Amino acid sequence: MSIITASRVFLKHALGDSETVNVERILDDQEGEVSCSPEDRHWRLNKNQLIITVDVQPTENVVFECHDELTALGLQIADVPEVIIVEGLAECSDVCRQIAERLAAELGGITRGAEQCS
């Protein structure tokens, strides 16, 4: 069983089309191979043979996964309509955390860092 690390960025507003460019730029800065879905809501970074995925989801779709984190941050679903989820294997935890922190800073989001789950 692989251990997965996940960092979440809670967005105070829905991610606009113009902001997806920021996501791509941050991933491009990681010096790996970046690919994205046609609707630009899913990115995949292949860096040093490790894969990191970045997904944008409505918070209500993932509330079960991040309820404790929302509570710890004092947030309600209405406060953060979307969440960016940065995931990879445990070996990627530092990179996932760094990407999440940059996304939060540039997009006005809120993050708590990385957590591990199996």
C-alpha positions as CSV (number, residue, x, y, z in Angstrom):
1,M,0.0,0.0,0.0
2,S,1.4,3.4,-1.0
3,I,1.2,6.4,1.3
4,I,-0.3,9.4,-0.3
5,T,0.3,13.0,0.7
6,A,-2.3,15.7,0.0
7,S,-2.2,19.4,0.4
8,R,-5.4,21.4,0.0
9,V,-5.8,25.1,-0.9
10,F,-9.2,26.4,-0.1
11,L,-10.2,29.2,-2.5
12,K,-12.3,32.2,-1.3
13,H,-13.7,32.4,-4.9
14,A,-14.1,30.1,-7.8
15,L,-11.0,29.6,-9.9
16,G,-11.4,31.7,-13.0
17,D,-10.1,30.8,-16.5
18,S,-7.5,33.6,-16.2
19,E,-6.2,32.1,-13.0
20,T,-5.5,28.7,-14.5
21,V,-2.5,30.3,-16.2
22,N,-1.1,30.9,-12.7
23,V,-1.5,27.2,-11.8
24,E,0.3,26.1,-15.0
25,R,3.1,28.6,-14.4
26,I,3.7,27.4,-10.8
27,L,3.8,23.8,-12.0
28,D,6.1,24.7,-14.9
29,D,8.5,26.3,-12.4
30,Q,8.9,22.8,-10.9
31,E,11.0,21.8,-13.9
32,G,9.1,18.7,-14.7
33,E,6.7,17.6,-17.5
34,V,3.3,19.2,-17.1
35,S,0.1,18.1,-18.8
36,C,-3.5,19.2,-18.2
37,S,-7.0,18.2,-19.0
38,P,-9.0,19.9,-21.8
39,E,-11.2,21.7,-19.2
40,D,-8.1,22.9,-17.3
41,R,-9.3,21.7,-13.9
42,H,-6.7,18.8,-13.6
43,W,-3.0,19.0,-14.0
44,R,-0.3,16.3,-13.8
45,L,3.3,17.0,-13.0
46,N,5.9,14.3,-13.7
47,K,9.1,15.3,-11.8
48,N,12.0,13.0,-11.3
49,Q,9.8,10.0,-12.1
50,L,7.3,11.0,-9.4
51,I,3.8,12.1,-10.3
52,I,1.9,14.9,-8.6
53,T,-1.7,15.7,-9.5
54,V,-3.5,19.0,-9.0
55,D,-7.3,19.0,-9.1
56,V,-9.8,21.8,-8.7
57,Q,-13.1,20.6,-7.1
58,P,-16.2,22.3,-5.7
59,T,-15.7,22.1,-1.9
60,E,-19.1,20.4,-1.5
61,N,-17.8,17.5,-3.6
62,V,-14.9,16.8,-1.3
63,V,-16.3,18.0,2.1
64,F,-16.1,14.5,3.6
65,E,-12.3,14.4,2.8
66,C,-11.6,17.8,4.2
67,H,-14.2,18.4,6.9
68,D,-11.7,18.3,9.8
69,E,-9.3,20.7,8.0
70,L,-12.2,23.1,7.3
71,T,-13.2,23.0,10.9
72,A,-9.6,23.5,12.1
73,L,-9.3,26.6,9.9
74,G,-12.6,27.9,11.1
75,L,-14.1,27.8,7.6
76,Q,-17.6,26.9,6.3
77,I,-18.3,25.5,2.8
78,A,-19.9,28.8,1.9
79,D,-16.6,30.6,2.7
80,V,-14.6,28.5,0.2
81,P,-16.5,27.4,-2.9
82,E,-13.6,25.5,-4.4
83,V,-10.5,23.6,-3.2
84,I,-7.3,22.8,-5.1
85,I,-6.0,19.3,-4.1
86,V,-2.3,18.7,-4.6
87,E,-1.5,14.9,-4.3
88,G,1.4,12.6,-4.7
89,L,3.3,9.8,-3.0
90,A,4.8,10.4,0.4
91,E,8.1,11.1,-1.3
92,C,6.6,14.2,-2.8
93,S,5.3,15.7,0.4
94,D,7.7,18.7,0.4
95,V,7.0,19.5,-3.2
96,C,3.2,19.1,-2.7
97,R,3.4,21.5,0.3
98,Q,5.5,24.0,-1.6
99,I,3.1,24.0,-4.6
100,A,0.1,24.4,-2.3
101,E,1.7,27.3,-0.5
102,R,2.5,29.1,-3.8
103,L,-1.0,28.5,-5.1
104,A,-2.5,29.8,-1.9
105,A,-0.3,32.9,-2.0
106,E,-1.0,33.7,-5.6
107,L,-4.7,32.8,-5.7
108,G,-5.6,34.2,-2.3
109,G,-6.3,30.8,-0.8
110,I,-5.9,29.2,2.5
111,T,-3.8,26.1,3.2
112,R,-2.6,24.1,6.2
113,G,0.2,22.2,4.5
114,A,0.4,18.5,3.8
115,E,-1.3,15.5,5.4
116,Q,-0.6,11.8,4.8
117,C,-3.2,9.2,4.2
118,S,-3.0,5.6,2.9
